[in-house]
Amino acid sequence: MVGSESRYQAFLDALGQDRLRRELTTVAARDARILEAGGRAYINLASNDYLALRFHEALIARACEWAKADGTGSGASRLVTGNLDLFARIETKVTTLKQKPAALIMASGFQANAAVLQALLDRTVLGAEPLVFADRLNHASMHFGCKAADVRQLRYRHGDAAHLAELLTQYQADSRPKFILTESVFSMDGDRAPMPEIVALAHAHDATLIVDDAHATGILGEGGRGLSDGADIVIGTFSKALGSFGAYVACSATVRDYLVNRCSGFIYSTALPPPVLGAIDACLDLVPGMDQERAHVASLAARFREGARTRGYDTGASTTQIVPVIAGSADAALGLSAKLREEGFWATAIRPPTVPQGTARVRFAFTAAHDQADVDRLLDALAAAASLPTAKAVSA
Ligand SMILES: Cc1ncc(COP(=O)(O)O)c(C=O)c1O
């Protein structure tokens, strides 16, 4: 074994000892509600397909239609020959949904955060290293973008506008460009950023507010437009409530033009393929009219939160379709996930470094495909799990 291999192996062994090693489990999704693994069917509580759109006939039909008409690949980056006319059509729909002057489609949510933040925080363009105020629990891809730009983040306590205000005041006299970075809904907690306060602070301190609206777009806000009102730049993904893949930046025309010229993750990457664009196009038609589905999902999540809390579980500060049950140790989270799996529920244990030490959890995500009976059976399984000895933990 070469030296590097033995070091990788040692790293994996150490993860295993701490119950933090991850493994890929093969599954087959039968529809938005059921997945199969190892010959058994499970209720899927671990997908971000909140509106159950990924099996929607309209998305599938338009994906097929656009593949037939325009091929399965785009052939090049958008600045070369990949800028199919399909993009303009979708970007116009994104500007309507997000109520922004311009939009740019990117390859994925992770790639968008990584590449767009790198470009926007570029000190050679800004004239100085920017001051970046960031929520401590922002998604890994936002940290990655800051790292790629080689900027130090000034992290404020999670969801704490008062702490953000304190930090901004501390740097009030500093003339360097200021940015505030936050998610609107936090992916592992299901809580919401205090957006009105953050928007006011951004205005008061002349800071550019960049919001990752990944877990709100489609499922929260008026007409499913998300929870990013007042942000200067919104980044979001089509891979969650929108049932497809790819991402968008909604912004001013200048920022869009700047990204086309400066964002290497856009310039040097092949454009999204027509079938994916077809699915995005169809979901953007459906989302504004899905108030009933949004209300249904919200009521399922509220029912679960209430039931879980009554049974003694800690669901944190969740107010959305994402509800964690915080178990503490990695072992406890894996144990709970395993017990639920025995009962036919697929909910994944989330461990450090995805969440802070001591807050390992099982993350539940409710979708339009679930019903009240699913939630009630899940609550029964949770109650039974509380009184069972730790089952053989599954890796997730
Ligand atoms: C807040 C947030 N931003 C970005 C991403 C990445 O999006 P995508 O899955 O489209 O790469 C995720 C998904 O994991 C996320 O939770």
The ligand as an SDF file (V2000), in Angstrom:
LIG
                    3D

 16 16  0  0  0  0  0  0  0  0999 V2000
  -28.4860   24.8470    2.4760 C   0  0  0  0  0  0  0  0  0  0  0  0
  -28.0000   24.0490    1.3230 C   0  0  0  0  0  0  0  0  0  0  0  0
  -27.3580   24.6690    0.3230 N   0  0  0  0  0  0  0  0  0  0  0  0
  -26.9050   23.9850   -0.7440 C   0  0  0  0  0  0  0  0  0  0  0  0
  -27.0640   22.6250   -0.8560 C   0  0  0  0  0  0  0  0  0  0  0  0
  -26.5200   21.9010   -2.0370 C   0  0  0  0  0  0  0  0  0  0  0  0
  -27.4850   21.7740   -3.0210 O   0  0  0  0  0  0  0  0  0  0  0  0
  -27.3530   20.6410   -4.1410 P   0  0  0  0  0  0  0  0  0  0  0  0
  -27.8290   19.3840   -3.5020 O   0  0  0  0  0  0  0  0  0  0  0  0
  -28.2010   21.1150   -5.2640 O   0  0  0  0  0  0  0  0  0  0  0  0
  -25.9020   20.5550   -4.5040 O   0  0  0  0  0  0  0  0  0  0  0  0
  -27.7470   21.9460    0.1560 C   0  0  0  0  0  0  0  0  0  0  0  0
  -28.0250   20.4920    0.0060 C   0  0  0  0  0  0  0  0  0  0  0  0
  -27.4570   19.6440    0.5490 O   0  0  0  0  0  0  0  0  0  0  0  0
  -28.2020   22.6530    1.2810 C   0  0  0  0  0  0  0  0  0  0  0  0
  -28.8010   22.0200    2.2830 O   0  0  0  0  0  0  0  0  0  0  0  0
  1  2  1  0
  2  3  1  0
  2 15  2  0
  3  4  2  0
  4  5  1  0
  5  6  1  0
  5 12  2  0
  6  7  1  0
  7  8  1  0
  8  9  2  0
  8 10  1  0
  8 11  1  0
 12 13  1  0
 12 15  1  0
 13 14  2  0
 15 16  1  0
M  END
$$$$
